[in-house]
């Protein structure tokens, strides 16, 4: 046993200094504090605890608006069970514009639908703006989406018999907003997406880019905190797609709305602030420096830092 220079106590093997502790302590009078003696023959010394992992926290995640915790979703056909999400954990910050990317069948759209409360999950937890959506019944969930979320789809989902402004104001009318106010708000967002002069035109009279802008206006008319977009440029040519993403970037910057975009297009992903990559129902890269290492992939959907 060695004497302790500070307290005059003996250091035994019951509590040896850990390697990281020794390395981090400042020297006393030019010398480090002593390390415990080697163990007696035939005994193994305790292994030093590994240094704690320090997560590289993205600044935006300090204020998350979306959180998914170990989310599992399985589709059961009756004959076979298909795991779509395998323990997915992620967070999206308020005001972020993020892309979810991955090959077909990786679970991107399923994840978006579950985060938005359009599909039930089997296990795990999804918290949107501080609310656990699993605690809501169907009616409450529908009302919550109508007031706090907007949706943009690849194929527009516009009613062909309604004009652009009627399509945009429809969510407000359904929510009980009076027709005058609904029309005024619809015209304001159509102006925001530069379609005022096309307000009276039906979808068949609009180009693909114009129809998608109507869809974006409809998604924004209730002033949502979150806009979900599933392949919003998938049916557009490259020039029009660029215009739509530029519009989304502008809305995100000016109004601080959170955009979560599912896309196959690397060009769209590059325009977002962060890319979340998926494969086989799991997040393999969350865009924050946490990358799932195939050498240590245990199938729980957690993105882990690769130890170099």
Beta strands, then each sheet from edge to edge (+ up, - down):
strand 1: 2-3
strand 2: 10-11
strand 3: 64-76
strand 4: 81-93
strand 5: 97-101
strand 6: 123-128
strand 7: 131-132
strand 8: 149-153
strand 9: 226-230
strand 10: 258-262
strand 11: 274-279
strand 12: 282-285
sheet 1: 1+ 2-
sheet 2: 4+ 3- 6+ 7-
sheet 3: 8+ 9+ 10+ 5+ 11+ 12-
end
